[in-house]
């Protein structure tokens, strides 16, 4: 089984990445100098904290094992280790992408494929 990490991305930004052939990051990633990811146990809190109520989002699953030494796990909120990619994300490392709709409670509804 692959070691999977997740990125929440606006649909329009992901469409641009697909045209380009790689994902350079959202504005927060570009400002911080790395692409922020979450593990399966972190991604729901990431969505609630940073994307609450936002529509037109995708959840992108990435094979972390294929990212090499540019992927680092670094301390972040609450002392948790978060995956940070210090490179562009090449689309051949993407396992799947799914819509991330907002439920009636304002929280995102995650796909069943979330492992």
MMTF fields as JSON, N, C-alpha, C and O atoms, coordinates in Angstrom:
{
  "mmtfVersion": "1.0.0",
  "mmtfProducer": "UNKNOWN",
  "numBonds": 459,
  "numAtoms": 460,
  "numGroups": 115,
  "numChains": 1,
  "numModels": 1,
  "chainsPerModel": [1],
  "groupsPerChain": [115],
  "chainIdList": ["A"],
  "bondAtomList": [4, 2, 8, 6, 12, 10, 16, 14, 20, 18, 24, 22, 28, 26, 32, 30, 36, 34, 40, 38, 44, 42, 48, 46, 52, 50, 56, 54, 60, 58, 64, 62, 68, 66, 72, 70, 76, 74, 80, 78, 84, 82, 88, 86, 92, 90, 96, 94, 100, 98, 104, 102, 108, 106, 112, 110, 116, 114, 120, 118, 124, 122, 128, 126, 132, 130, 136, 134, 140, 138, 144, 142, 148, 146, 152, 150, 156, 154, 160, 158, 164, 162, 168, 166, 172, 170, 176, 174, 180, 178, 184, 182, 188, 186, 192, 190, 196, 194, 200, 198, 204, 202, 208, 206, 212, 210, 216, 214, 220, 218, 224, 222, 228, 226, 232, 230, 236, 234, 240, 238, 244, 242, 248, 246, 252, 250, 256, 254, 260, 258, 264, 262, 268, 266, 272, 270, 276, 274, 280, 278, 284, 282, 288, 286, 292, 290, 296, 294, 300, 298, 304, 302, 308, 306, 312, 310, 316, 314, 320, 318, 324, 322, 328, 326, 332, 330, 336, 334, 340, 338, 344, 342, 348, 346, 352, 350, 356, 354, 360, 358, 364, 362, 368, 366, 372, 370, 376, 374, 380, 378, 384, 382, 388, 386, 392, 390, 396, 394, 400, 398, 404, 402, 408, 406, 412, 410, 416, 414, 420, 418, 424, 422, 428, 426, 432, 430, 436, 434, 440, 438, 444, 442, 448, 446, 452, 450, 456, 454],
  "bondOrderList": [1, 1, 1, 1, 1, 1, 1, 1, 1, 1, 1, 1, 1, 1, 1, 1, 1, 1, 1, 1, 1, 1, 1, 1, 1, 1, 1, 1, 1, 1, 1, 1, 1, 1, 1, 1, 1, 1, 1, 1, 1, 1, 1, 1, 1, 1, 1, 1, 1, 1, 1, 1, 1, 1, 1, 1, 1, 1, 1, 1, 1, 1, 1, 1, 1, 1, 1, 1, 1, 1, 1, 1, 1, 1, 1, 1, 1, 1, 1, 1, 1, 1, 1, 1, 1, 1, 1, 1, 1, 1, 1, 1, 1, 1, 1, 1, 1, 1, 1, 1, 1, 1, 1, 1, 1, 1, 1, 1, 1, 1, 1, 1, 1, 1],
  "groupList": [{"groupName": "UNK", "atomNameList": ["N", "CA", "C", "O"], "elementList": ["N", "C", "C", "O"], "formalChargeList": [0, 0, 0, 0], "bondAtomList": [1, 0, 2, 1, 3, 2], "bondOrderList": [1, 1, 2], "singleLetterCode": "X", "chemCompType": "L-PEPTIDE LINKING"}],
  "groupTypeList": [0, 0, 0, 0, 0, 0, 0, 0, 0, 0, 0, 0, 0, 0, 0, 0, 0, 0, 0, 0, 0, 0, 0, 0, 0, 0, 0, 0, 0, 0, 0, 0, 0, 0, 0, 0, 0, 0, 0, 0, 0, 0, 0, 0, 0, 0, 0, 0, 0, 0, 0, 0, 0, 0, 0, 0, 0, 0, 0, 0, 0, 0, 0, 0, 0, 0, 0, 0, 0, 0, 0, 0, 0, 0, 0, 0, 0, 0, 0, 0, 0, 0, 0, 0, 0, 0, 0, 0, 0, 0, 0, 0, 0, 0, 0, 0, 0, 0, 0, 0, 0, 0, 0, 0, 0, 0, 0, 0, 0, 0, 0, 0, 0, 0, 0],
  "groupIdList": [1, 2, 3, 4, 5, 6, 7, 8, 9, 10, 11, 12, 13, 14, 15, 16, 17, 18, 19, 20, 21, 22, 23, 24, 25, 26, 27, 28, 29, 30, 31, 32, 33, 34, 35, 36, 37, 38, 39, 40, 41, 42, 43, 44, 45, 46, 47, 48, 49, 50, 51, 52, 53, 54, 55, 56, 57, 58, 59, 60, 61, 62, 63, 64, 65, 66, 67, 68, 69, 70, 71, 72, 73, 74, 75, 76, 77, 78, 79, 80, 81, 82, 83, 84, 85, 86, 87, 88, 89, 90, 91, 92, 93, 94, 95, 96, 97, 98, 99, 100, 101, 102, 103, 104, 105, 106, 107, 108, 109, 110, 111, 112, 113, 114, 115],
  "secStructList": [7, 7, 7, 3, 3, 3, 3, 3, 3, 3, 2, 2, 2, 2, 2, 2, 2, 2, 2, 2, 6, 3, 3, 7, 7, 7, 2, 2, 2, 2, 2, 2, 6, 1, 3, 3, 7, 5, 7, 6, 6, 6, 2, 2, 2, 2, 2, 2, 2, 2, 1, 6, 6, 7, 7, 1, 3, 3, 3, 3, 3, 3, 3, 4, 4, 4, 1, 4, 4, 4, 3, 3, 3, 3, 3, 7, 4, 4, 4, 7, 3, 3, 3, 3, 3, 1, 1, 7, 3, 3, 4, 4, 4, 3, 3, 3, 3, 3, 3, 7, 7, 5, 7, 6, 6, 1, 1, 5, 7, 7, 7, 6, 6, 7, 7],
  "xCoordList": [0.841, 0.0, 0.883, 1.911, 0.447, 1.188, 1.009, -0.017, 1.992, 1.923, 1.277, 1.888, 0.051, -0.731, -0.791, -1.006, -0.595, -0.804, -1.806, -2.068, -2.367, -3.484, -3.255, -2.625, -3.789, -3.744, -5.152, -5.805, -5.612, -6.886, -6.579, -5.795, -7.209, -6.864, -8.138, -9.058, -8.207, -9.316, -9.33, -8.28, -10.521, -10.637, -9.936, -9.258, -10.082, -9.48, -7.956, -7.302, -7.399, -5.941, -5.44, -4.383, -6.211, -5.819, -5.917, -5.086, -6.917, -7.049, -5.818, -5.331, -5.322, -4.095, -2.906, -2.06, -2.839, -1.74, -1.784, -0.746, -2.978, -3.108, -2.636, -2.024, -2.909, -2.44, -0.91, -0.253, -0.369, 1.076, 1.834, 3.0, 1.161, 1.809, 2.422, 3.055, 2.231, 2.742, 2.015, 1.46, 2.03, 1.392, 2.482, 3.302, 2.48, 3.503, 3.1, 3.948, 1.806, 1.328, 0.308, 0.215, -0.46, -1.395, -0.613, 0.584, -1.279, -0.569, 0.127, 1.237, -0.503, 0.135, 1.393, 2.381, 1.352, 2.519, 3.662, 4.813, 3.321, 4.346, 4.969, 6.177, 4.155, 4.661, 5.563, 6.561, 5.22, 5.993, 7.201, 8.089, 7.242, 8.391, 8.287, 9.273, 7.114, 6.879, 5.387, 4.572, 5.035, 3.629, 3.17, 3.754, 2.124, 1.541, 0.698, -0.121, 0.893, 0.058, -0.434, 0.016, -1.364, -1.86, -1.887, -2.035, -1.742, -1.947, -3.446, -4.23, -3.839, -5.258, -5.834, -6.988, -5.05, -5.551, -5.597, -6.218, -4.955, -4.883, -5.802, -6.136, -6.209, -6.828, -8.2, -8.559, -8.959, -10.264, -10.106, -10.84, -9.153, -8.905, -8.363, -8.714, -7.514, -6.999, -8.149, -8.182, -9.084, -10.238, -11.075, -11.475, -11.34, -12.17, -11.486, -12.143, -10.186, -9.441, -9.173, -9.27, -8.835, -8.367, -9.324, -9.168, -10.312, -11.181, -12.669, -13.494, -13.022, -14.42, -15.367, -15.186, -16.38, -17.407, -17.002, -17.834, -15.731, -15.25, -15.745, -15.65, -16.274, -16.742, -15.721, -14.692, -16.023, -15.166, -13.756, -12.768, -13.684, -12.399, -12.278, -13.273, -11.044, -10.727, -9.85, -9.071, -9.993, -9.057, -8.177, -8.671, -6.883, -5.922, -5.098, -4.473, -5.108, -4.335, -3.029, -3.02, -1.923, -0.592, 0.19, 0.129, 0.919, 1.79, 3.065, 3.972, 3.12, 4.255, 5.572, 6.631, 5.515, 6.739, 7.45, 8.645, 6.736, 7.326, 7.892, 8.43, 7.776, 8.211, 9.673, 10.243, 10.277, 11.706, 12.087, 11.278, 13.336, 13.907, 13.367, 13.604, 12.651, 12.077, 10.873, 10.421, 10.355, 9.24, 9.804, 10.558, 9.422, 9.904, 8.709, 7.725, 8.806, 7.776, 8.283, 9.312, 7.54, 7.999, 6.928, 5.731, 7.388, 6.474, 5.587, 6.04, 4.323, 3.368, 2.409, 2.797, 1.156, 0.186, 0.128, 0.104, 0.106, -0.037, 1.114, 0.969, 2.253, 3.401, 3.29, 4.099, 2.297, 2.097, 3.091, 3.473, 3.505, 4.386, 3.541, 2.741, 3.722, 2.991, 3.929, 5.086, 3.447, 4.27, 4.355, 3.341, 5.58, 5.852, 6.733, 7.755, 6.329, 7.093, 7.853, 7.261, 9.172, 10.047, 10.401, 11.574, 9.377, 9.522, 8.133, 7.135, 8.077, 6.785, 6.234, 6.99, 4.92, 4.277, 4.061, 3.294, 4.736, 4.523, 3.247, 2.991, 2.463, 1.139, 1.189, 0.186, 2.34, 2.433, 2.463, 2.392, 2.566, 2.534, 1.117, 0.892, 0.172, -1.216, -1.918, -1.893, -2.542, -3.28, -4.703, -5.207, -5.35, -6.698, -6.982, -6.259, -8.065, -8.587, -10.099, -10.703, -10.702, -12.153, -12.693, -11.999, -13.932, -14.564, -14.655, -14.797, -14.571, -14.676, -15.833, -15.615, -17.069, -18.232, -18.427, -17.902, -19.186, -19.524, -20.876, -21.835, -20.945, -22.193, -23.055, -22.627, -24.281, -25.204, -24.682, -25.132, -23.734, -23.171, -21.998, -21.388, -21.678, -20.57, -19.223, -18.221, -19.192, -17.957, -17.901, -18.934, -16.706, -16.544, -16.875, -16.654, -17.415, -17.78, -16.669, -16.458, -15.954, -14.79, -15.189, -16.15, -14.448, -14.774, -14.451, -13.624, -15.124, -14.905, -13.492, -12.994, -12.839, -11.479, -10.43, -9.294, -10.793, -9.822, -9.336, -10.103, -8.039, -7.466, -6.544, -5.964],
  "yCoordList": [-1.192, 0.0, 1.251, 1.319, 2.22, 3.475, 4.3, 4.219, 5.07, 6.068, 7.291, 7.939, 7.613, 8.645, 9.906, 9.843, 11.056, 12.359, 13.121, 12.751, 14.194, 14.88, 16.373, 16.989, 16.939, 18.377, 18.837, 18.249, 19.883, 20.506, 21.672, 22.559, 21.658, 22.618, 23.183, 22.422, 24.482, 25.033, 24.417, 24.233, 24.107, 23.451, 24.228, 23.627, 25.543, 26.364, 26.291, 26.244, 26.282, 26.192, 24.83, 24.733, 23.773, 22.429, 22.31, 21.649, 22.939, 22.914, 23.558, 23.083, 24.63, 25.272, 24.34, 24.276, 23.615, 22.66, 21.556, 21.132, 21.094, 20.045, 20.544, 19.788, 21.795, 22.378, 22.494, 22.243, 22.882, 23.082, 21.759, 21.674, 20.722, 19.428, 19.258, 18.242, 20.261, 20.176, 21.219, 22.186, 21.002, 21.923, 22.659, 22.052, 23.983, 24.805, 25.212, 25.614, 25.109, 25.462, 26.576, 27.333, 26.661, 27.759, 28.955, 28.844, 30.089, 31.294, 31.09, 31.586, 30.368, 30.124, 29.258, 29.455, 28.307, 27.461, 28.292, 28.173, 29.127, 29.957, 30.908, 31.143, 31.451, 32.362, 31.639, 32.199, 30.397, 29.635, 28.91, 28.488, 28.765, 28.116, 26.601, 25.928, 26.062, 24.618, 24.383, 25.244, 23.194, 22.841, 22.114, 21.107, 22.638, 22.046, 20.834, 20.892, 19.746, 18.556, 18.169, 18.709, 17.226, 16.654, 15.141, 14.605, 14.468, 13.021, 12.762, 13.693, 11.506, 11.144, 11.58, 12.002, 11.483, 11.85, 13.368, 13.835, 14.132, 15.584, 16.354, 17.508, 15.733, 16.486, 17.06, 18.126, 16.393, 16.942, 18.223, 19.191, 18.217, 19.424, 20.545, 21.709, 20.202, 21.2, 21.85, 23.069, 21.034, 21.561, 22.472, 23.556, 22.037, 22.824, 24.132, 25.164, 24.087, 25.252, 26.279, 27.485, 25.789, 26.702, 26.863, 27.79, 25.973, 25.999, 25.957, 25.703, 26.197, 26.071, 26.857, 28.049, 26.143, 26.76, 27.037, 27.464, 26.801, 27.077, 25.996, 24.802, 26.44, 25.504, 25.413, 26.089, 24.571, 24.39, 23.945, 24.426, 23.018, 22.461, 21.01, 20.313, 20.583, 19.182, 18.663, 19.403, 17.375, 16.669, 15.828, 14.991, 16.056, 15.37, 14.417, 14.823, 13.142, 12.11, 11.892, 11.715, 11.905, 11.833, 10.671, 10.434, 9.961, 8.871, 9.491, 9.867, 9.592, 10.246, 9.525, 10.153, 8.217, 7.444, 7.856, 7.603, 8.482, 8.872, 10.295, 10.757, 10.992, 12.393, 12.558, 13.636, 11.504, 11.542, 12.433, 12.717, 12.864, 13.616, 15.04, 15.711, 15.505, 16.853, 16.921, 18.008, 15.746, 15.698, 15.586, 14.666, 16.54, 16.554, 16.646, 17.323, 15.956, 16.042, 17.0, 16.761, 18.094, 19.154, 19.498, 19.382, 19.924, 20.294, 21.452, 22.425, 21.327, 22.393, 22.452, 22.185, 22.8, 23.002, 21.839, 20.676, 22.159, 21.148, 20.16, 19.085, 20.509, 19.603, 18.443, 17.517, 18.479, 17.421, 17.58, 18.697, 16.464, 16.491, 16.532, 15.631, 17.58, 17.726, 17.536, 17.951, 16.907, 16.746, 18.05, 18.682, 18.432, 19.641, 19.239, 18.575, 19.645, 19.321, 20.555, 21.584, 20.432, 21.527, 21.371, 21.363, 21.248, 21.099, 21.238, 21.298, 21.29, 21.236, 19.822, 18.858, 19.714, 18.408, 17.957, 18.57, 16.884, 16.356, 15.518, 14.77, 15.652, 15.038, 13.513, 12.849, 12.952, 11.491, 10.867, 9.645, 11.68, 11.171, 11.186, 10.695, 11.755, 11.851, 10.514, 9.94, 10.027, 8.763, 9.01, 8.292, 10.014, 10.409, 11.824, 12.391, 12.374, 13.662, 13.529, 12.914, 14.109, 14.014, 15.376, 16.135, 15.676, 16.895, 16.86, 15.795, 18.022, 18.154, 19.119, 20.289, 18.601, 19.473, 19.851, 19.207, 20.899, 21.361, 20.772, 20.845, 20.191, 19.635, 20.713, 21.86, 20.346, 21.311, 21.936, 23.01, 21.264, 21.788, 22.732, 23.224, 22.987, 23.877, 23.17, 23.775, 21.887, 21.104, 20.343, 20.055, 20.027, 19.315, 17.843, 17.229, 17.302, 15.888, 15.172, 15.398, 14.295, 13.628, 12.37, 11.696, 12.055, 10.86, 9.581, 9.567, 8.515, 7.217, 6.705, 5.909, 7.162, 6.696, 7.18, 6.708, 8.108, 8.626, 7.477, 6.865, 7.203, 6.076, 6.591, 5.803],
  "zCoordList": [0.0, 0.0, 0.0, 0.674, -0.771, -0.861, 0.4, 1.075, 0.696, 1.76, 1.119, 0.269, 1.514, 0.844, 1.704, 2.915, 1.046, 1.676, 0.823, -0.322, 1.39, 0.741, 0.643, 1.502, -0.439, -0.677, -1.034, -1.896, -0.371, -0.705, -1.636, -1.3, -2.815, -3.865, -4.505, -4.806, -4.715, -5.495, -6.905, -7.52, -7.399, -8.706, -9.809, -10.642, -9.835, -10.896, -10.853, -11.895, -9.652, -9.503, -9.978, -10.601, -9.679, -10.119, -11.637, -12.259, -12.236, -13.697, -14.341, -15.367, -13.741, -14.242, -14.112, -15.004, -12.996, -12.79, -13.835, -14.342, -14.154, -15.169, -16.528, -17.282, -16.85, -18.117, -18.123, -19.133, -16.966, -16.826, -16.726, -17.111, -16.202, -16.02, -14.643, -14.356, -13.791, -12.418, -11.57, -12.091, -10.257, -9.329, -8.578, -7.889, -8.72, -8.071, -6.656, -5.859, -6.342, -5.02, -5.053, -6.019, -3.973, -3.774, -3.233, -2.967, -3.07, -2.628, -1.285, -1.093, -0.345, 0.951, 0.786, 1.494, -0.146, -0.403, -0.983, -0.562, -1.948, -2.581, -1.561, -1.588, -0.668, 0.366, 1.355, 1.809, 1.692, 2.684, 2.094, 2.834, 0.786, 0.145, 0.065, -0.234, 0.327, 0.191, 0.031, 0.362, -0.487, -0.653, 0.606, 1.007, 1.216, 2.425, 2.065, 1.148, 2.778, 2.654, 4.04, 5.051, 4.067, 5.323, 5.186, 4.088, 6.309, 6.332, 6.44, 6.621, 6.329, 6.436, 7.779, 7.85, 8.829, 10.153, 10.365, 11.32, 9.497, 9.647, 8.697, 8.964, 7.599, 6.507, 6.861, 6.362, 7.693, 8.067, 8.898, 8.703, 9.811, 10.6, 9.724, 9.916, 8.768, 7.83, 7.064, 6.899, 6.599, 5.859, 6.746, 6.324, 7.97, 8.89, 9.282, 9.419, 9.459, 9.937, 8.835, 9.063, 7.643, 6.59, 5.41, 4.615, 5.285, 4.104, 4.456, 3.579, 5.693, 6.133, 5.223, 4.977, 4.738, 3.909, 2.471, 1.67, 2.125, 0.767, -0.181, 0.104, -1.31, -2.325, -3.452, -3.436, -4.421, -5.605, -5.229, -5.784, -4.275, -3.866, -4.32, -4.516, -4.478, -4.749, -3.631, -3.032, -3.363, -2.49, -3.402, -4.157, -3.328, -4.19, -3.332, -2.352, -3.717, -3.021, -3.77, -4.988, -3.026, -3.629, -3.009, -1.803, -3.859, -3.403, -2.827, -3.569, -1.514, -0.852, -1.113, -1.128, -1.319, -1.544, -2.829, -2.981, -3.746, -5.025, -5.005, -6.011, -3.874, -3.816, -3.423, -3.587, -2.911, -2.621, -1.454, -0.571, -1.474, -0.36, -0.251, 0.753, -1.262, -1.215, -0.266, 0.093, 0.139, 1.089, 2.494, 2.809, 3.33, 4.717, 5.653, 5.357, 6.787, 7.822, 8.887, 9.519, 9.075, 9.966, 10.989, 10.727, 12.164, 13.239, 12.83, 12.228, 13.169, 12.91, 14.076, 15.214, 13.808, 14.885, 15.858, 15.455, 17.121, 18.154, 18.232, 18.814, 17.653, 17.688, 16.719, 16.768, 15.837, 14.856, 13.707, 13.359, 13.124, 11.964, 10.698, 10.448, 9.902, 8.651, 7.473, 7.537, 6.379, 5.181, 4.389, 4.09, 4.061, 3.274, 2.095, 2.268, 0.908, -0.299, -0.765, -1.09, -0.79, -1.222, -2.701, -3.076, -3.52, -4.967, -5.577, -4.859, -6.883, -7.565, -7.419, -7.293, -7.437, -7.41, -8.841, -9.583, -9.229, -10.573, -10.562, -9.618, -11.608, -11.629, -11.715, -11.453, -12.078, -12.119, -10.72, -10.589, -9.694, -8.322, -7.73, -6.624, -8.479, -8.011, -8.207, -9.295, -7.14, -7.185, -7.653, -8.518, -7.093, -7.505, -7.029, -6.211, -7.574, -7.132, -7.095, -7.974, -6.069, -5.881, -5.438, -4.762, -5.824, -5.32, -3.797, -3.196, -3.192, -1.735, -1.432, -1.115, -1.536, -1.336, 0.127, 1.036, 0.32, 1.659, 2.042, 1.274, 3.232, 3.73, 4.364, 4.491, 4.767, 5.363, 6.657, 7.054, 7.313, 8.561, 8.321, 9.27, 7.033, 6.703, 6.641, 6.26, 7.015, 6.948, 5.624, 5.018, 5.19, 3.925, 4.082, 5.127, 2.993, 2.936, 2.187, 0.995, 2.909, 2.33, 1.57, 1.939, 0.505, -0.287, 0.476, 1.388, 0.075, 0.708, 0.501, 1.296, -0.571, -0.876, 0.11, 0.085, 0.97, 1.93, 2.802, 3.546, 2.687, 3.447, 4.52, 5.267]
}
